[in-house]
Amino acid sequence: MAEAGLAPGAVIDDAEGENLGADQEIPQQQAQGEVVVNIMNQVLIWIGFDVAANRQALRSEIAEIKDMVDLTEKDITELQESYAKRTQNAGQMYFGLQRTKQLKATLHWVQDFARVSEVPTLEGLTQESFKAAISIAAQRADIRKKEAKDASSVSSEASPEKLKDDEKWQERITGFENMLSTLLGVNGVPLLYVIREKEEAEPEGHNTFVQKCIACAPLTGHDFEADARKVHQLATSFTQGETSEQWIKMHAKKQNGRVDLKALCAHYQGVGNTTRSIVEATCLRETLHYKNERSLSFATFLTRFQEEFVHPSFSTCRKTIMARSILSSMSGFMNF
């Protein structure tokens, strides 16, 4: 099911509005002011809070759907227990197991929107498709819990060697990125998002929700600041005691791993290193040739070429030269 976003101009908000049945789809706006659906109220109906007075009571606790962004499962549990302990005159209410689970799942669904810099919406959803969506969000939350539990051992195994010199830059930065992909940030997004190349979110073209999170998670706010500080600590360990340390020392007070990695990339992928890359590419062109399967298998040729060419941190200049090299080197294959 597609991840829904807020359509421009939609009139779906938390003001009082009409309620829809289980099979009715939340409509898109057809004319200004024509459709107003109360998101929080509709969610409560769909997950089984049928009594209007109970919904009103819950909305006194969680006024708008966006308020769930900062809640935890523990908050929902405590809310459920609080209502169960009250007297009937004080508004006693029993959530029950299923409604409690679905309220927690809704919480994760709302927070998933925040992870990709989007706003929660019911547009285009029915009760059935909404329940499917929150079920998926709950499964993702369970996976994150397991990953967080295993993070210490996994990150230790993925920890790269220190960045000692220019020649090992590609290998070391790949290892550093891999380590960040195993560590979850404050909001459950892998810390790799902190050092992604582009500032703006890129919501399209991702195979998994985790990839979308890395490409779209906000690079501002308290969560990002905490995550950037963590990446700074890791970057400091990555370079401490080595020549590479000098390139991030000047930014130490900022405690921002994104700034640190930009500084390292500016040096190791800068003009001087582009020149060295040209020399390496030229050397490859002169030494790597495919003639026939007897002298060098095509599979081996491609493997060796790929090791030098495909890493995304390589400059456009190097890729251009490498592309020319491959065409020249494949003369034997083209004439096969």
ABEGO torsion letter per residue (X at the ends): XBBBBBBBGBBBBABBBBBBBAABBBBBBABBGABBBBAAAAAAAAAGBABAAAAAAAAAABABAAAAAABBAAAAAAAAAAAAABBAAAGBBBAEAAAAAAAAAAAAAAAAAAAAGBBBBABGBBAAAAAAAAAAAAAAAAAAAAAAAAAAAAAAAABBBBBABAAAAAAAAAAAAAAAAABBBAAGBBAAAAABABABBBABGBABAAAAAAAABBABEAAAAAAAAAAAAAAAAAABGBAAAAAAAAAAAAGBAAAAAAAAAAAAABAAAAAAAAAAAAAAAAABBBABAAABBAAAAAAAAAAAAABAABBAAAAAAAAAAAAAAAAAAAAX
